[in-house]
Structures are given as C-alpha cells and as structure tokens.
Amino acid sequence: MSAAPAPGTTGAGAGAPAGPATSYGTELPFGLHRLTGAMNALGTLWIGALMVLINVDVVGRNLLASPLPGVPEMVALSIVGIVFLQLADTLRAGRFTRADILLDRLAGSAPRAHDALHALFHAIGAGLMLVILWASWEPLVESVRIREYVGAIGAFQAPVWPVRLITLLGLGTTALCYGLLAAADLRRLARRSLPAASGPGRTS
C-alpha cells in the first residue's frame, strides 16, 4: 500500500517525484529569508511605537489639552514605511491576496501547469517591482536635494527621504524575493519532469 503524500506536497503524475506544492514559507538563497524576517519584525516594532505615539497624543489632547505635535504627519509617513518593510516577508510567506481557485485545482490535477503558472506570476511580480523601483529612484534623489519635509516650520518638521529610502529597500528586496521564488518554481517544475528513479530492489 502506498503512503499518502505529506501535507503541502503534490504528485506530478505516475513516476514523477513529489515535492512541495509551492515555494512559499521555505528558506531562500543568500539568507534572504532572514533579511525579510528582520524587516518584518522591524515593521512590527514600528507599529507598536506608532500605537504608543497615537495613544499619548490622544491622552494629551483630551486630558491635558496639549497634543503631541506632528503625530498626523508621522502616522502618514509611517504607514508607507511599514508597508514596504513588510512587503517581502508577506510575499515569502505566501500571504499576498490573490484568487487561487485555478491554482488549487491545478495543484492536484496538473502540478506541472501549477508550477509554470507560479513561475510566471513571480516573474511578472519581479518585473513590476523593478519598474516601480526605477520610477521611485528619482523622487528619492530629488527629496534629498531639496530637503523635502512634512509639517510646518517652527512647529514640527520631519524629512521625507528616509521613508523614500525604505520604500526602495522594500521594493528591491521584494523584487529579489520574486525572482528567487520564480527560480524555485522552475526547479520544482524541472524535478517533476524527470523520469522516475529506480525503486528499491531494482538494479540497472
């Protein structure tokens, strides 16, 4: 009696090796998964600090009639920074929102097509991230050049370029993550296409 495939794996037809259904949640080359995890953790800490800041502002505004200056500006900048800090790890963990009805069906009935579609999706994602990265470079340079800031002179000022730099870092890391996932999909597709290895007791 043959054993059932392990959770998260799928067969590729008679004689084809079984393997993970997707590349999500696995370790990435060059230790990239550690970098994305650290960026995600930093984004989580940022959220915590933002919550403290907002609550202090609310208490000061309502109880002491003395709100913290610049909280709305800091919140607006922080949301952008947090999103791009956590973007790559969200992708690596497979938590991007998507319609996967077709992919779920293909995982069991046509795993090779399933892998090919994943590779195509990740390749398009990498290209899109690189396009946005290219378009975001000049605004960063200009932001540094003109010393762009939010707030009002004499009340509160915060530079914009650090958040723009975080945006570029998030885009670059996500593009690399997309590329590595696409490569993993293609390797898995190639393994499924290999002829069956000799089983136990079989000799050449």
Secondary structure, DSSP 8 states (H G I E B T S, - for coil): ------TTEE--STT---EES-STTS--GGGHHHHHHHHHHHHHHHHHHHHHHHHHHHHHHHHSS---TTHHHHHHHHHHHHHHHHHHHHHHTT-S----HHHHHHHHH-HHHHHHHHHHHHHHHHHHHHHHHHHHHHHHHHHHHHT-EEEETTTEEEESHHHHHHHHHHHHHHHHHHHHHHHHHHHHHHHHTS-----TT---
